C-alpha cells in the first residue's frame, strides 16, 4: 500500500463529495472530472515499474525496462471519454440555466415540461 | 431528500468505500513491481512492428479497434452538443456584425495570443505527424491544433475567429477524418487480412514513414479531433455571442 493508490482513492471520494454538496451545476461537473481523474491515477500507479523509463524508444532496445504501456493506453481512452462526457454535461447545464433560470441543483429537483 | 440527509448518506457510503479501497490496495502487487506481463508483450510487439512509441502502437495497431470506438464517441458527443445547444423556438441567431463585440482585453494578452498561435499550430502539427515516433499522436495533436485556432478568441477577437473557421468546413473534415480511419481499416480487408491490420510496409525504425498504417491513422484522427473540438467549441461560443432571446435588440 503506497501513496500512489491512496491518492487515487482520496481523489475519488473528494470528487464525489464535491458533487454531493455542490450548489452549482458547473462546479459539480468539475468535481466529476476530479473523480474521473482518480481512475487515471490508479491505472498509472498500477502500471509503474521501479527505475524504469517511458515506453518510447530512440533505437531498437536490447533490454527494454519501461513502465507498463498498456494501462497508459487505457488512460488515454479514458481521458477522451471523460472530455466528451464533460462537454455534454456542460451543454445540459447551459440549457438548464436558460430554462429554469438557476444553476443550483437543489432548485432543479422538479421536472419541467 | 434534503441536503443534510444527502450528506449523511454520502458519509456512510464513503466510509464503507474507503475501507474497501484500503483492503483492495493491500491486495494489489506492490507499487513499482517488476511483473507486468502485458506490458512486456506489448513492448515486444511494438518493436516488432517498428513503432518507437509503444503507446501509439497500442492505440492504433494492437488495439486499433478500440480507437474506432473512441473516435465515434467524440463524434457523437459533438452531435449531442450541437443538438442540445441549438437555438430554441423562442430564440434566434444574430449573425449581424453589429452584435456586441468581445470585451476589451489587455494589449499584452492580445499580443501573446497572436504570437502563440503559429507556434501552437506548428506544435500541434508536429504532434500529429510524429505520433508513432515520439510521445504524441492524433488525439493530442488534434486538441493542440484546435487550441491554436481558439487562441484568437483568447486574444479577444471573436469576429476574427468566426471568419477564420467556417464551421461547415470543419463539419465536413470531421466526417472525412472518421471515414478515412474506417476506410484505412477496410483497405486491410481488401488485402485479405482482418479489419485494421497493419498491412503497409513497416519501414525502418524512427523514420517518418515507419510503422505501416500508424502514421496514416494518426493523421486521420488528428483531422477528426481538430474538427470535432472546433465544432463543439463553436456551439458553446455561439451561445454567448450569437444566440439571442426573441425581443432582445
Contacts between the chains, C-beta under 8 A, distances in Angstrom:
chain1	res1	chain2	res2	distance
A	1	B	22	7.1
A	1	B	25	4.9
A	1	B	26	5.3
A	2	B	30	7.5
A	2	B	31	4.1
A	4	B	31	5.3
A	5	B	21	7.8
A	5	B	25	4.1
A	5	B	28	6.7
A	5	B	31	7.0
A	6	B	21	7.9
A	6	B	22	7.9
A	6	B	25	6.9
A	9	B	18	6.7
A	9	B	21	4.0
A	9	B	22	7.6
A	9	B	25	7.2
A	12	B	17	7.9
A	13	B	14	5.2
A	13	B	17	6.7
A	13	B	18	6.4
A	16	B	10	7.1
A	16	B	14	7.2
A	17	B	10	6.6
A	17	B	14	6.9
A	20	B	6	5.9
A	20	B	7	6.2
A	20	B	10	4.5
A	21	B	3	7.6
A	21	B	7	6.3
A	45	B	31	6.4
A	46	B	28	6.9
A	47	B	36	6.9
A	47	B	39	6.9
A	48	B	31	6.3
A	48	B	32	5.4
A	49	B	32	6.0
A	49	B	33	7.0
A	49	B	34	6.3
A	49	B	36	6.3
A	49	B	39	7.7
A	50	B	32	3.7
A	50	B	33	7.9
A	50	B	34	7.3
A	54	B	135	7.2
A	55	B	39	7.9
A	55	B	43	6.4
A	55	B	46	7.9
A	55	B	53	7.6
A	55	B	54	3.9
A	55	B	55	6.1
A	56	B	52	6.0
A	56	B	53	5.0
A	56	B	54	6.9
A	56	B	55	7.7
A	56	B	134	6.2
A	56	B	135	5.8
A	57	B	47	7.2
A	57	B	52	5.1
A	57	B	54	7.7
A	58	B	52	7.2
A	58	B	206	6.9
A	59	B	205	6.7
A	59	B	206	7.0
A	60	B	47	6.3
A	60	B	205	5.7
A	61	B	47	6.8
A	64	B	43	5.1
A	64	B	47	7.3
A	66	B	39	7.4
A	66	B	43	6.3
A	66	B	54	7.2
A	67	B	36	7.9
A	67	B	39	7.3
A	68	B	36	4.3
A	68	B	38	7.0
A	68	B	39	3.5
A	69	B	39	6.0
A	69	B	42	5.7
A	69	B	43	6.7
A	69	B	46	7.7
A	69	B	54	4.2
A	69	B	55	5.0
A	69	B	58	5.8
A	70	B	36	7.9
A	70	B	38	4.6
A	70	B	39	5.7
A	70	B	42	5.4
A	70	B	58	6.4
A	72	B	55	5.0
A	72	B	58	7.8
A	73	B	55	5.3
A	73	B	58	4.0
A	73	B	59	5.1
A	73	B	63	6.4
A	76	B	55	6.7
A	76	B	59	6.2
A	76	B	139	7.2
A	77	B	59	7.7
A	77	B	66	6.2
A	77	B	67	7.7
A	77	B	70	5.4
A	80	B	70	5.2
A	80	B	73	6.8
A	80	B	74	6.4
A	80	B	139	6.1
A	81	B	70	7.3
A	81	B	73	6.0
A	84	B	73	5.4
A	84	B	74	5.8
A	84	B	76	7.6
A	84	B	77	3.4
A	85	B	77	7.6
A	87	B	77	5.4
A	87	B	78	7.8
A	87	B	81	5.4
A	87	B	232	5.7
A	88	B	77	5.7
A	88	B	80	5.1
A	88	B	81	6.1
A	88	B	84	7.1
A	90	B	236	7.3
A	91	B	80	7.2
A	91	B	81	4.7
A	91	B	84	4.0
A	91	B	85	5.2
A	91	B	235	7.5
A	91	B	236	7.5
A	92	B	84	6.3
A	94	B	84	7.7
A	94	B	85	6.5
A	94	B	236	7.5
A	94	B	239	5.9
A	95	B	84	5.9
A	95	B	85	7.3
A	98	B	88	7.9
A	106	B	3	6.7
